[in-house]
């Protein structure tokens, strides 16, 4: 079970982990809230999740390329 959990967390963009670190709460609690919101609003937070995943990846790419130029 831990292997499955680790794989999902590794390949799920890290959005919940990122938000948890920024808000100073556990990533599991962020995931739980995201799931509840998705059910309550018929899936619209999925669009927010995908946007945040895109934004986080762009930030990582910019940091990586600026590090390589220096």
N, CA, C and O atoms as a Tripos MOL2 file, in Angstrom:
@<TRIPOS>MOLECULE
protein
  280   279    70     0     0
PROTEIN
NO_CHARGES

@<TRIPOS>ATOM
      1 N           0.8160   -1.1890    0.0000 N.3       1 UNK1
      2 CA          0.0000    0.0000    0.0000 C.3       1 UNK1
      3 C           0.8670    1.2640    0.0000 C.2       1 UNK1
      4 O           0.5360    2.2430   -0.6680 O.2       1 UNK1
      5 N           1.9630    1.2420    0.7410 N.am      2 UNK2
      6 CA          2.8600    2.4010    0.7840 C.3       2 UNK2
      7 C           3.4770    2.6760   -0.5850 C.2       2 UNK2
      8 O           3.6680    3.8300   -0.9660 O.2       2 UNK2
      9 N           3.7880    1.6010   -1.3270 N.am      3 UNK3
     10 CA          4.3650    1.7650   -2.6570 C.3       3 UNK3
     11 C           3.3850    2.4820   -3.5830 C.2       3 UNK3
     12 O           3.7770    3.3740   -4.3340 O.2       3 UNK3
     13 N           2.1270    2.0950   -3.5290 N.am      4 UNK4
     14 CA          1.0960    2.7380   -4.3460 C.3       4 UNK4
     15 C           0.9580    4.2080   -3.9550 C.2       4 UNK4
     16 O           0.8850    5.0800   -4.8210 O.2       4 UNK4
     17 N           0.9240    4.4760   -2.6630 N.am      5 UNK5
     18 CA          0.8000    5.8550   -2.1820 C.3       5 UNK5
     19 C           1.9850    6.7000   -2.6370 C.2       5 UNK5
     20 O           1.8080    7.8340   -3.0800 O.2       5 UNK5
     21 N           3.1940    6.1490   -2.5290 N.am      6 UNK6
     22 CA          4.3830    6.8830   -2.9550 C.3       6 UNK6
     23 C           4.3700    7.1740   -4.4490 C.2       6 UNK6
     24 O           4.7440    8.2670   -4.8740 O.2       6 UNK6
     25 N           3.9430    6.2060   -5.2440 N.am      7 UNK7
     26 CA          3.8650    6.4000   -6.6980 C.3       7 UNK7
     27 C           2.8570    7.4820   -7.0620 C.2       7 UNK7
     28 O           3.1340    8.3410   -7.8990 O.2       7 UNK7
     29 N           1.6990    7.4400   -6.4380 N.am      8 UNK8
     30 CA          0.6620    8.4380   -6.7340 C.3       8 UNK8
     31 C           1.1410    9.8260   -6.3510 C.2       8 UNK8
     32 O           0.9610   10.7760   -7.1130 O.2       8 UNK8
     33 N           1.7480    9.9560   -5.1810 N.am      9 UNK9
     34 CA          2.2270   11.2620   -4.7440 C.3       9 UNK9
     35 C           3.3510   11.7760   -5.6360 C.2       9 UNK9
     36 O           3.4580   12.9800   -5.8720 O.2       9 UNK9
     37 N           4.1870   10.8700   -6.1300 N.am     10 UNK10
     38 CA          5.2980   11.2890   -6.9740 C.3      10 UNK10
     39 C           4.8240   11.7970   -8.3240 C.2      10 UNK10
     40 O           5.3730   12.7660   -8.8490 O.2      10 UNK10
     41 N           3.8100   11.1570   -8.8900 N.am     11 UNK11
     42 CA          3.3610   11.5000  -10.2310 C.3      11 UNK11
     43 C           2.0960   12.3430  -10.2720 C.2      11 UNK11
     44 O           1.5480   12.5490  -11.3540 O.2      11 UNK11
     45 N           1.6170   12.8330   -9.1560 N.am     12 UNK12
     46 CA          0.3890   13.6260   -9.1270 C.3      12 UNK12
     47 C           0.6880   15.1180   -9.0470 C.2      12 UNK12
     48 O          -0.0970   15.8700   -8.4680 O.2      12 UNK12
     49 N           1.7810   15.5500   -9.6040 N.am     13 UNK13
     50 CA          2.1720   16.9480   -9.7480 C.3      13 UNK13
     51 C           2.6130   17.6250   -8.4490 C.2      13 UNK13
     52 O           3.2640   18.6670   -8.5130 O.2      13 UNK13
     53 N           2.2930   17.0880   -7.2970 N.am     14 UNK14
     54 CA          2.7140   17.6950   -6.0450 C.3      14 UNK14
     55 C           1.9350   18.9270   -5.6430 C.2      14 UNK14
     56 O           2.4090   19.7060   -4.8150 O.2      14 UNK14
     57 N           0.7600   19.1250   -6.2000 N.am     15 UNK15
     58 CA         -0.0300   20.3130   -5.9100 C.3      15 UNK15
     59 C          -0.4770   20.3300   -4.4530 C.2      15 UNK15
     60 O          -0.3460   21.3530   -3.7820 O.2      15 UNK15
     61 N          -0.9960   19.2290   -3.9610 N.am     16 UNK16
     62 CA         -1.4620   19.1840   -2.5720 C.3      16 UNK16
     63 C          -0.3100   19.3590   -1.5970 C.2      16 UNK16
     64 O          -0.4580   20.0200   -0.5690 O.2      16 UNK16
     65 N           0.8340   18.7730   -1.9130 N.am     17 UNK17
     66 CA          2.0100   18.9360   -1.0650 C.3      17 UNK17
     67 C           2.4570   20.3870   -1.0480 C.2      17 UNK17
     68 O           2.7820   20.9250    0.0110 O.2      17 UNK17
     69 N           2.4740   21.0210   -2.2040 N.am     18 UNK18
     70 CA          2.8800   22.4200   -2.3160 C.3      18 UNK18
     71 C           1.9390   23.3230   -1.5240 C.2      18 UNK18
     72 O           2.3910   24.1870   -0.7730 O.2      18 UNK18
     73 N           0.6340   23.1260   -1.6910 N.am     19 UNK19
     74 CA         -0.3370   23.9370   -0.9600 C.3      19 UNK19
     75 C          -0.2460   23.6950    0.5390 C.2      19 UNK19
     76 O          -0.3770   24.6270    1.3320 O.2      19 UNK19
     77 N          -0.0230   22.4560    0.9240 N.am     20 UNK20
     78 CA          0.1160   22.1380    2.3410 C.3      20 UNK20
     79 C           1.3040   22.8340    2.9660 C.2      20 UNK20
     80 O           1.2230   23.3280    4.0910 O.2      20 UNK20
     81 N           2.4090   22.8750    2.2390 N.am     21 UNK21
     82 CA          3.5970   23.5560    2.7530 C.3      21 UNK21
     83 C           3.3650   25.0590    2.8550 C.2      21 UNK21
     84 O           3.7710   25.6840    3.8350 O.2      21 UNK21
     85 N           2.7200   25.6390    1.8580 N.am     22 UNK22
     86 CA          2.4570   27.0790    1.8690 C.3      22 UNK22
     87 C           1.4560   27.4730    2.9550 C.2      22 UNK22
     88 O           1.5910   28.5330    3.5670 O.2      22 UNK22
     89 N           0.4550   26.6270    3.1970 N.am     23 UNK23
     90 CA         -0.5690   26.9250    4.1910 C.3      23 UNK23
     91 C          -0.2260   26.3780    5.5700 C.2      23 UNK23
     92 O          -0.9530   26.6060    6.5370 O.2      23 UNK23
     93 N           0.8870   25.6550    5.6530 N.am     24 UNK24
     94 CA          1.3650   25.0730    6.9110 C.3      24 UNK24
     95 C           0.3690   24.0660    7.5090 C.2      24 UNK24
     96 O           0.1290   24.0520    8.7160 O.2      24 UNK24
     97 N          -0.2030   23.2270    6.6340 N.am     25 UNK25
     98 CA         -1.0580   22.1220    7.0680 C.3      25 UNK25
     99 C          -0.6100   20.8680    6.3340 C.2      25 UNK25
    100 O           0.1550   20.9530    5.3740 O.2      25 UNK25
    101 N          -1.0690   19.7290    6.7670 N.am     26 UNK26
    102 CA         -0.6200   18.4760    6.1470 C.3      26 UNK26
    103 C          -1.2030   18.3210    4.7390 C.2      26 UNK26
    104 O          -2.3110   18.7750    4.4500 O.2      26 UNK26
    105 N          -0.4330   17.6760    3.8870 N.am     27 UNK27
    106 CA         -0.8710   17.4500    2.5110 C.3      27 UNK27
    107 C          -2.0920   16.5330    2.4720 C.2      27 UNK27
    108 O          -2.9440   16.6720    1.5940 O.2      27 UNK27
    109 N          -2.1810   15.6020    3.4140 N.am     28 UNK28
    110 CA         -3.3470   14.7150    3.4780 C.3      28 UNK28
    111 C          -4.6390   15.4770    3.7250 C.2      28 UNK28
    112 O          -5.6830   15.1480    3.1620 O.2      28 UNK28
    113 N          -4.5630   16.4910    4.5670 N.am     29 UNK29
    114 CA         -5.7510   17.3120    4.8370 C.3      29 UNK29
    115 C          -6.1470   18.1110    3.5970 C.2      29 UNK29
    116 O          -7.3350   18.2670    3.3150 O.2      29 UNK29
    117 N          -5.1650   18.6160    2.8590 N.am     30 UNK30
    118 CA         -5.4530   19.3480    1.6180 C.3      30 UNK30
    119 C          -6.1180   18.4130    0.6150 C.2      30 UNK30
    120 O          -7.0850   18.7980   -0.0440 O.2      30 UNK30
    121 N          -5.6090   17.1900    0.4940 N.am     31 UNK31
    122 CA         -6.2120   16.2160   -0.4170 C.3      31 UNK31
    123 C          -7.6540   15.9100   -0.0280 C.2      31 UNK31
    124 O          -8.5350   15.8230   -0.8840 O.2      31 UNK31
    125 N          -7.8830   15.7490    1.2680 N.am     32 UNK32
    126 CA         -9.2380   15.4670    1.7540 C.3      32 UNK32
    127 C         -10.1890   16.6010    1.4020 C.2      32 UNK32
    128 O         -11.2900   16.3590    0.9070 O.2      32 UNK32
    129 N          -9.7680   17.8400    1.6570 N.am     33 UNK33
    130 CA        -10.6060   18.9950    1.3210 C.3      33 UNK33
    131 C         -10.8500   19.0750   -0.1800 C.2      33 UNK33
    132 O         -11.9520   19.4000   -0.6190 O.2      33 UNK33
    133 N          -9.8180   18.7770   -0.9630 N.am     34 UNK34
    134 CA         -9.9730   18.8040   -2.4120 C.3      34 UNK34
    135 C         -11.0070   17.7740   -2.8710 C.2      34 UNK34
    136 O         -11.8390   18.0630   -3.7310 O.2      34 UNK34
    137 N         -10.9510   16.5930   -2.3030 N.am     35 UNK35
    138 CA        -11.9170   15.5460   -2.6660 C.3      35 UNK35
    139 C         -13.3340   15.9660   -2.2820 C.2      35 UNK35
    140 O         -14.2610   15.8170   -3.0790 O.2      35 UNK35
    141 N         -13.5100   16.4870   -1.0740 N.am     36 UNK36
    142 CA        -14.8420   16.9400   -0.6510 C.3      36 UNK36
    143 C         -15.3540   18.0710   -1.5340 C.2      36 UNK36
    144 O         -16.5260   18.0820   -1.9090 O.2      36 UNK36
    145 N         -14.4910   19.0160   -1.8660 N.am     37 UNK37
    146 CA        -14.9000   20.1090   -2.7430 C.3      37 UNK37
    147 C         -15.2810   19.5970   -4.1270 C.2      37 UNK37
    148 O         -16.2310   20.0880   -4.7380 O.2      37 UNK37
    149 N         -14.5440   18.6190   -4.6150 N.am     38 UNK38
    150 CA        -14.8480   18.0700   -5.9350 C.3      38 UNK38
    151 C         -16.2240   17.4220   -5.9670 C.2      38 UNK38
    152 O         -16.9630   17.5730   -6.9400 O.2      38 UNK38
    153 N         -16.5710   16.6980   -4.8990 N.am     39 UNK39
    154 CA        -17.9000   16.0920   -4.8490 C.3      39 UNK39
    155 C         -18.9880   17.1400   -4.6850 C.2      39 UNK39
    156 O         -20.0480   17.0420   -5.3030 O.2      39 UNK39
    157 N         -18.7300   18.1390   -3.8560 N.am     40 UNK40
    158 CA        -19.7430   19.1580   -3.5720 C.3      40 UNK40
    159 C         -20.0030   20.0600   -4.7730 C.2      40 UNK40
    160 O         -21.1270   20.5230   -4.9640 O.2      40 UNK40
    161 N         -18.9820   20.3150   -5.5810 N.am     41 UNK41
    162 CA        -19.1420   21.2400   -6.7080 C.3      41 UNK41
    163 C         -19.1070   20.5320   -8.0550 C.2      41 UNK41
    164 O         -18.9000   21.1690   -9.0880 O.2      41 UNK41
    165 N         -19.3030   19.2470   -8.0490 N.am     42 UNK42
    166 CA        -19.3720   18.4320   -9.2690 C.3      42 UNK42
    167 C         -18.1090   18.5000  -10.1220 C.2      42 UNK42
    168 O         -18.1850   18.5040  -11.3510 O.2      42 UNK42
    169 N         -16.9520   18.5540   -9.4710 N.am     43 UNK43
    170 CA        -15.6940   18.4130  -10.1870 C.3      43 UNK43
    171 C         -15.0130   19.6720  -10.6510 C.2      43 UNK43
    172 O         -13.9580   19.5780  -11.2780 O.2      43 UNK43
    173 N         -15.5480   20.8490  -10.3840 N.am     44 UNK44
    174 CA        -14.9050   22.0720  -10.8680 C.3      44 UNK44
    175 C         -13.5280   22.3240  -10.2600 C.2      44 UNK44
    176 O         -12.7100   22.9570  -10.9280 O.2      44 UNK44
    177 N         -13.2080   21.8780   -9.0390 N.am     45 UNK45
    178 CA        -11.8360   22.0770   -8.5370 C.3      45 UNK45
    179 C         -10.7710   21.3340   -9.3390 C.2      45 UNK45
    180 O          -9.5810   21.6060   -9.1820 O.2      45 UNK45
    181 N         -11.1740   20.4200  -10.1770 N.am     46 UNK46
    182 CA        -10.2000   19.7210  -11.0210 C.3      46 UNK46
    183 C          -9.5130   20.7220  -11.9520 C.2      46 UNK46
    184 O          -8.3130   20.6110  -12.2030 O.2      46 UNK46
    185 N         -10.2600   21.6880  -12.4600 N.am     47 UNK47
    186 CA         -9.6660   22.7210  -13.3040 C.3      47 UNK47
    187 C          -8.6640   23.5610  -12.5260 C.2      47 UNK47
    188 O          -7.6050   23.9090  -13.0500 O.2      47 UNK47
    189 N          -8.9850   23.8860  -11.2930 N.am     48 UNK48
    190 CA         -8.0660   24.6390  -10.4420 C.3      48 UNK48
    191 C          -6.8190   23.8080  -10.1710 C.2      48 UNK48
    192 O          -5.7040   24.3280  -10.1990 O.2      48 UNK48
    193 N          -7.0030   22.5340   -9.9110 N.am     49 UNK49
    194 CA         -5.8720   21.6370   -9.6580 C.3      49 UNK49
    195 C          -4.9400   21.5940  -10.8640 C.2      49 UNK49
    196 O          -3.7220   21.6940  -10.7120 O.2      49 UNK49
    197 N          -5.5000   21.4480  -12.0510 N.am     50 UNK50
    198 CA         -4.6810   21.3750  -13.2550 C.3      50 UNK50
    199 C          -3.9490   22.6940  -13.5010 C.2      50 UNK50
    200 O          -2.7910   22.6900  -13.9170 O.2      50 UNK50
    201 N          -4.6170   23.8220  -13.2480 N.am     51 UNK51
    202 CA         -3.9660   25.1180  -13.3970 C.3      51 UNK51
    203 C          -2.8090   25.2540  -12.4180 C.2      51 UNK51
    204 O          -1.7320   25.7170  -12.7950 O.2      51 UNK51
    205 N          -3.0180   24.8590  -11.1720 N.am     52 UNK52
    206 CA         -1.9540   24.9340  -10.1720 C.3      52 UNK52
    207 C          -0.7900   24.0070  -10.5250 C.2      52 UNK52
    208 O           0.3720   24.3640  -10.3300 O.2      52 UNK52
    209 N          -1.1000   22.8320  -11.0370 N.am     53 UNK53
    210 CA         -0.0370   21.9120  -11.4500 C.3      53 UNK53
    211 C           0.7980   22.5260  -12.5630 C.2      53 UNK53
    212 O           2.0260   22.4450  -12.5420 O.2      53 UNK53
    213 N           0.1400   23.1340  -13.5260 N.am     54 UNK54
    214 CA          0.8430   23.8090  -14.6200 C.3      54 UNK54
    215 C           1.7070   24.9370  -14.0650 C.2      54 UNK54
    216 O           2.8700   25.0680  -14.4460 O.2      54 UNK54
    217 N           1.1520   25.7500  -13.1730 N.am     55 UNK55
    218 CA          1.8710   26.8940  -12.6190 C.3      55 UNK55
    219 C           3.1030   26.4450  -11.8120 C.2      55 UNK55
    220 O           4.1720   27.0440  -11.9340 O.2      55 UNK55
    221 N           2.9580   25.4150  -11.0070 N.am     56 UNK56
    222 CA          4.0830   24.9110  -10.2090 C.3      56 UNK56
    223 C           5.1880   24.3900  -11.1160 C.2      56 UNK56
    224 O           6.3660   24.6420  -10.8600 O.2      56 UNK56
    225 N           4.8250   23.6680  -12.1740 N.am     57 UNK57
    226 CA          5.8330   23.1490  -13.0970 C.3      57 UNK57
    227 C           6.5500   24.2780  -13.8380 C.2      57 UNK57
    228 O           7.7520   24.1830  -14.0890 O.2      57 UNK57
    229 N           5.8380   25.3320  -14.1870 N.am     58 UNK58
    230 CA          6.4580   26.4790  -14.8430 C.3      58 UNK58
    231 C           7.4360   27.1570  -13.8920 C.2      58 UNK58
    232 O           8.5330   27.5410  -14.2980 O.2      58 UNK58
    233 N           7.0400   27.3060  -12.6110 N.am     59 UNK59
    234 CA          7.9340   27.9160  -11.6260 C.3      59 UNK59
    235 C           9.2150   27.0970  -11.4660 C.2      59 UNK59
    236 O          10.3100   27.6550  -11.4040 O.2      59 UNK59
    237 N           9.0730   25.7810  -11.4010 N.am     60 UNK60
    238 CA         10.2520   24.9150  -11.2800 C.3      60 UNK60
    239 C          11.1480   25.0430  -12.5040 C.2      60 UNK60
    240 O          12.3720   25.0800  -12.3780 O.2      60 UNK60
    241 N          10.5480   25.1110  -13.6800 N.am     61 UNK61
    242 CA         11.3160   25.2350  -14.9150 C.3      61 UNK61
    243 C          12.0730   26.5570  -14.9530 C.2      61 UNK61
    244 O          13.2410   26.5890  -15.3410 O.2      61 UNK61
    245 N          11.4220   27.6500  -14.5540 N.am     62 UNK62
    246 CA         12.0690   28.9660  -14.5540 C.3      62 UNK62
    247 C          13.2280   28.9900  -13.5660 C.2      62 UNK62
    248 O          14.2970   29.5150  -13.8780 O.2      62 UNK62
    249 N          13.0240   28.4260  -12.3760 N.am     63 UNK63
    250 CA         14.1000   28.3790  -11.3960 C.3      63 UNK63
    251 C          15.2680   27.5440  -11.9070 C.2      63 UNK63
    252 O          16.4300   27.9000  -11.7100 O.2      63 UNK63
    253 N          14.9520   26.4360  -12.5620 N.am     64 UNK64
    254 CA         15.9920   25.5380  -13.0770 C.3      64 UNK64
    255 C          16.7940   26.2240  -14.1760 C.2      64 UNK64
    256 O          18.0220   26.1410  -14.1850 O.2      64 UNK64
    257 N          16.1190   26.8990  -15.1000 N.am     65 UNK65
    258 CA         16.8310   27.5360  -16.2060 C.3      65 UNK65
    259 C          17.6000   28.7650  -15.7390 C.2      65 UNK65
    260 O          18.6720   29.0490  -16.2720 O.2      65 UNK65
    261 N          17.0810   29.5030  -14.7550 N.am     66 UNK66
    262 CA         17.8330   30.6620  -14.2530 C.3      66 UNK66
    263 C          19.0720   30.2020  -13.4870 C.2      66 UNK66
    264 O          20.0900   30.8940  -13.4900 O.2      66 UNK66
    265 N          18.9990   29.0560  -12.8400 N.am     67 UNK67
    266 CA         20.1570   28.4970  -12.1400 C.3      67 UNK67
    267 C          21.2250   28.0850  -13.1350 C.2      67 UNK67
    268 O          22.4150   28.2600  -12.8740 O.2      67 UNK67
    269 N          20.8180   27.5410  -14.2690 N.am     68 UNK68
    270 CA         21.7750   27.0790  -15.2720 C.3      68 UNK68
    271 C          22.4660   28.2380  -15.9750 C.2      68 UNK68
    272 O          23.6090   28.0980  -16.4090 O.2      68 UNK68
    273 N          21.7940   29.3830  -16.0950 N.am     69 UNK69
    274 CA         22.3970   30.5370  -16.7600 C.3      69 UNK69
    275 C          23.4380   31.2140  -15.9030 C.2      69 UNK69
    276 O          24.3670   31.8240  -16.4310 O.2      69 UNK69
    277 N          23.3080   31.1220  -14.5840 N.am     70 UNK70
    278 CA         24.2620   31.7920  -13.6800 C.3      70 UNK70
    279 C          25.5680   31.0990  -13.5780 C.2      70 UNK70
    280 O          26.4540   31.5550  -12.8560 O.2      70 UNK70
@<TRIPOS>BOND
     1     1     2 1
     2     2     3 1
     3     3     4 2
     4     3     5 am
     5     5     6 1
     6     6     7 1
     7     7     8 2
     8     7     9 am
     9     9    10 1
    10    10    11 1
    11    11    12 2
    12    11    13 am
    13    13    14 1
    14    14    15 1
    15    15    16 2
    16    15    17 am
    17    17    18 1
    18    18    19 1
    19    19    20 2
    20    19    21 am
    21    21    22 1
    22    22    23 1
    23    23    24 2
    24    23    25 am
    25    25    26 1
    26    26    27 1
    27    27    28 2
    28    27    29 am
    29    29    30 1
    30    30    31 1
    31    31    32 2
    32    31    33 am
    33    33    34 1
    34    34    35 1
    35    35    36 2
    36    35    37 am
    37    37    38 1
    38    38    39 1
    39    39    40 2
    40    39    41 am
    41    41    42 1
    42    42    43 1
    43    43    44 2
    44    43    45 am
    45    45    46 1
    46    46    47 1
    47    47    48 2
    48    47    49 am
    49    49    50 1
    50    50    51 1
    51    51    52 2
    52    51    53 am
    53    53    54 1
    54    54    55 1
    55    55    56 2
    56    55    57 am
    57    57    58 1
    58    58    59 1
    59    59    60 2
    60    59    61 am
    61    61    62 1
    62    62    63 1
    63    63    64 2
    64    63    65 am
    65    65    66 1
    66    66    67 1
    67    67    68 2
    68    67    69 am
    69    69    70 1
    70    70    71 1
    71    71    72 2
    72    71    73 am
    73    73    74 1
    74    74    75 1
    75    75    76 2
    76    75    77 am
    77    77    78 1
    78    78    79 1
    79    79    80 2
    80    79    81 am
    81    81    82 1
    82    82    83 1
    83    83    84 2
    84    83    85 am
    85    85    86 1
    86    86    87 1
    87    87    88 2
    88    87    89 am
    89    89    90 1
    90    90    91 1
    91    91    92 2
    92    91    93 am
    93    93    94 1
    94    94    95 1
    95    95    96 2
    96    95    97 am
    97    97    98 1
    98    98    99 1
    99    99   100 2
   100    99   101 am
   101   101   102 1
   102   102   103 1
   103   103   104 2
   104   103   105 am
   105   105   106 1
   106   106   107 1
   107   107   108 2
   108   107   109 am
   109   109   110 1
   110   110   111 1
   111   111   112 2
   112   111   113 am
   113   113   114 1
   114   114   115 1
   115   115   116 2
   116   115   117 am
   117   117   118 1
   118   118   119 1
   119   119   120 2
   120   119   121 am
   121   121   122 1
   122   122   123 1
   123   123   124 2
   124   123   125 am
   125   125   126 1
   126   126   127 1
   127   127   128 2
   128   127   129 am
   129   129   130 1
   130   130   131 1
   131   131   132 2
   132   131   133 am
   133   133   134 1
   134   134   135 1
   135   135   136 2
   136   135   137 am
   137   137   138 1
   138   138   139 1
   139   139   140 2
   140   139   141 am
   141   141   142 1
   142   142   143 1
   143   143   144 2
   144   143   145 am
   145   145   146 1
   146   146   147 1
   147   147   148 2
   148   147   149 am
   149   149   150 1
   150   150   151 1
   151   151   152 2
   152   151   153 am
   153   153   154 1
   154   154   155 1
   155   155   156 2
   156   155   157 am
   157   157   158 1
   158   158   159 1
   159   159   160 2
   160   159   161 am
   161   161   162 1
   162   162   163 1
   163   163   164 2
   164   163   165 am
   165   165   166 1
   166   166   167 1
   167   167   168 2
   168   167   169 am
   169   169   170 1
   170   170   171 1
   171   171   172 2
   172   171   173 am
   173   173   174 1
   174   174   175 1
   175   175   176 2
   176   175   177 am
   177   177   178 1
   178   178   179 1
   179   179   180 2
   180   179   181 am
   181   181   182 1
   182   182   183 1
   183   183   184 2
   184   183   185 am
   185   185   186 1
   186   186   187 1
   187   187   188 2
   188   187   189 am
   189   189   190 1
   190   190   191 1
   191   191   192 2
   192   191   193 am
   193   193   194 1
   194   194   195 1
   195   195   196 2
   196   195   197 am
   197   197   198 1
   198   198   199 1
   199   199   200 2
   200   199   201 am
   201   201   202 1
   202   202   203 1
   203   203   204 2
   204   203   205 am
   205   205   206 1
   206   206   207 1
   207   207   208 2
   208   207   209 am
   209   209   210 1
   210   210   211 1
   211   211   212 2
   212   211   213 am
   213   213   214 1
   214   214   215 1
   215   215   216 2
   216   215   217 am
   217   217   218 1
   218   218   219 1
   219   219   220 2
   220   219   221 am
   221   221   222 1
   222   222   223 1
   223   223   224 2
   224   223   225 am
   225   225   226 1
   226   226   227 1
   227   227   228 2
   228   227   229 am
   229   229   230 1
   230   230   231 1
   231   231   232 2
   232   231   233 am
   233   233   234 1
   234   234   235 1
   235   235   236 2
   236   235   237 am
   237   237   238 1
   238   238   239 1
   239   239   240 2
   240   239   241 am
   241   241   242 1
   242   242   243 1
   243   243   244 2
   244   243   245 am
   245   245   246 1
   246   246   247 1
   247   247   248 2
   248   247   249 am
   249   249   250 1
   250   250   251 1
   251   251   252 2
   252   251   253 am
   253   253   254 1
   254   254   255 1
   255   255   256 2
   256   255   257 am
   257   257   258 1
   258   258   259 1
   259   259   260 2
   260   259   261 am
   261   261   262 1
   262   262   263 1
   263   263   264 2
   264   263   265 am
   265   265   266 1
   266   266   267 1
   267   267   268 2
   268   267   269 am
   269   269   270 1
   270   270   271 1
   271   271   272 2
   272   271   273 am
   273   273   274 1
   274   274   275 1
   275   275   276 2
   276   275   277 am
   277   277   278 1
   278   278   279 1
   279   279   280 2
@<TRIPOS>SUBSTRUCTURE
     1 UNK1         2 RESIDUE 1 A UNK
     2 UNK2         6 RESIDUE 1 A UNK
     3 UNK3        10 RESIDUE 1 A UNK
     4 UNK4        14 RESIDUE 1 A UNK
     5 UNK5        18 RESIDUE 1 A UNK
     6 UNK6        22 RESIDUE 1 A UNK
     7 UNK7        26 RESIDUE 1 A UNK
     8 UNK8        30 RESIDUE 1 A UNK
     9 UNK9        34 RESIDUE 1 A UNK
    10 UNK10       38 RESIDUE 1 A UNK
    11 UNK11       42 RESIDUE 1 A UNK
    12 UNK12       46 RESIDUE 1 A UNK
    13 UNK13       50 RESIDUE 1 A UNK
    14 UNK14       54 RESIDUE 1 A UNK
    15 UNK15       58 RESIDUE 1 A UNK
    16 UNK16       62 RESIDUE 1 A UNK
    17 UNK17       66 RESIDUE 1 A UNK
    18 UNK18       70 RESIDUE 1 A UNK
    19 UNK19       74 RESIDUE 1 A UNK
    20 UNK20       78 RESIDUE 1 A UNK
    21 UNK21       82 RESIDUE 1 A UNK
    22 UNK22       86 RESIDUE 1 A UNK
    23 UNK23       90 RESIDUE 1 A UNK
    24 UNK24       94 RESIDUE 1 A UNK
    25 UNK25       98 RESIDUE 1 A UNK
    26 UNK26      102 RESIDUE 1 A UNK
    27 UNK27      106 RESIDUE 1 A UNK
    28 UNK28      110 RESIDUE 1 A UNK
    29 UNK29      114 RESIDUE 1 A UNK
    30 UNK30      118 RESIDUE 1 A UNK
    31 UNK31      122 RESIDUE 1 A UNK
    32 UNK32      126 RESIDUE 1 A UNK
    33 UNK33      130 RESIDUE 1 A UNK
    34 UNK34      134 RESIDUE 1 A UNK
    35 UNK35      138 RESIDUE 1 A UNK
    36 UNK36      142 RESIDUE 1 A UNK
    37 UNK37      146 RESIDUE 1 A UNK
    38 UNK38      150 RESIDUE 1 A UNK
    39 UNK39      154 RESIDUE 1 A UNK
    40 UNK40      158 RESIDUE 1 A UNK
    41 UNK41      162 RESIDUE 1 A UNK
    42 UNK42      166 RESIDUE 1 A UNK
    43 UNK43      170 RESIDUE 1 A UNK
    44 UNK44      174 RESIDUE 1 A UNK
    45 UNK45      178 RESIDUE 1 A UNK
    46 UNK46      182 RESIDUE 1 A UNK
    47 UNK47      186 RESIDUE 1 A UNK
    48 UNK48      190 RESIDUE 1 A UNK
    49 UNK49      194 RESIDUE 1 A UNK
    50 UNK50      198 RESIDUE 1 A UNK
    51 UNK51      202 RESIDUE 1 A UNK
    52 UNK52      206 RESIDUE 1 A UNK
    53 UNK53      210 RESIDUE 1 A UNK
    54 UNK54      214 RESIDUE 1 A UNK
    55 UNK55      218 RESIDUE 1 A UNK
    56 UNK56      222 RESIDUE 1 A UNK
    57 UNK57      226 RESIDUE 1 A UNK
    58 UNK58      230 RESIDUE 1 A UNK
    59 UNK59      234 RESIDUE 1 A UNK
    60 UNK60      238 RESIDUE 1 A UNK
    61 UNK61      242 RESIDUE 1 A UNK
    62 UNK62      246 RESIDUE 1 A UNK
    63 UNK63      250 RESIDUE 1 A UNK
    64 UNK64      254 RESIDUE 1 A UNK
    65 UNK65      258 RESIDUE 1 A UNK
    66 UNK66      262 RESIDUE 1 A UNK
    67 UNK67      266 RESIDUE 1 A UNK
    68 UNK68      270 RESIDUE 1 A UNK
    69 UNK69      274 RESIDUE 1 A UNK
    70 UNK70      278 RESIDUE 1 A UNK
